Amino acid sequence: MSSTRDPDADKRLAALAAVAEVEAGMLVGLGTGSTARHAIDAVGALIAKGMRLRAVATSLASARQAEGVGIPLLDMADTAAVDLTIDGTDEVDSALIAIKGAGGAMLREKVVAAASARMVVIADGSKRVARLGAAPLPVEVVPFALASVRARIAALGAEPMLRMADDGPYRTDQGNAVFDCRFGTVPDPRGLAARLQAIPGLVGHGLFLDEIACAYIAADGVVSRIERPVQ
Ligand code: 5RP
């Protein structure tokens, strides 16, 4: 919605604003992507200054980065509760409903978000939208079900595009495929999420409905904080 002169500087500003919420002793969820990278560096800097923290990562790439900056990592497979997760987003609207997954990590990101007492997203101003749907919605599919899931998504009105890597079909950290689906604008994200979740073989999608408690959006050097109203 808002133009940014330096999106990477804004990503870093949003990340630093979110990392200011990190307190000693926390178990932190580390997101994935170019904005989350700034947050991981900042969490590493807190540890380097002596703050006691542990973390779980939402992707193998983020785990590698976290290890490189000295963040002690737990295995999410052994972790039921996370204090604060900081992650990026591809789109977020004023109700804090988001589309995530351009980086392909939406399944692990949602597992970590759902286990978190608080999840915040961080983004430059280009990610703030009035209506979701300009970004394609990624869905994760077990390879066995590719054709049947493609047909079911097409029946819902989208154009599923199989995500490709340099050496063939893209694979997630779980070894699954991704369809990037253009539904046009998404007037009923809850209804769409329910219909997607009901498709056998579709194991995850990038719609985040209730997980996000707060968004830090930086545009042209100014950070806005949008809190979900207490229900
Ligand atoms: C990865 C994600 C990312 O958080 C999202 O794609 C934003 O990435 P970036 O900060 O690089 O724009 O959902 O699965």
Boltz pocket constraint, residues with backbone or C-beta under 6 A from the ligand:
constraints:
  - pocket:
      binder: B
      contacts: [[A, 31], [A, 32], [A, 33], [A, 34], [A, 35], [A, 36], [A, 87], [A, 88], [A, 89], [A, 90], [A, 99], [A, 100], [A, 101], [A, 102], [A, 103], [A, 104], [A, 105], [A, 106], [A, 109], [A, 122]]
      max_distance: 6.0
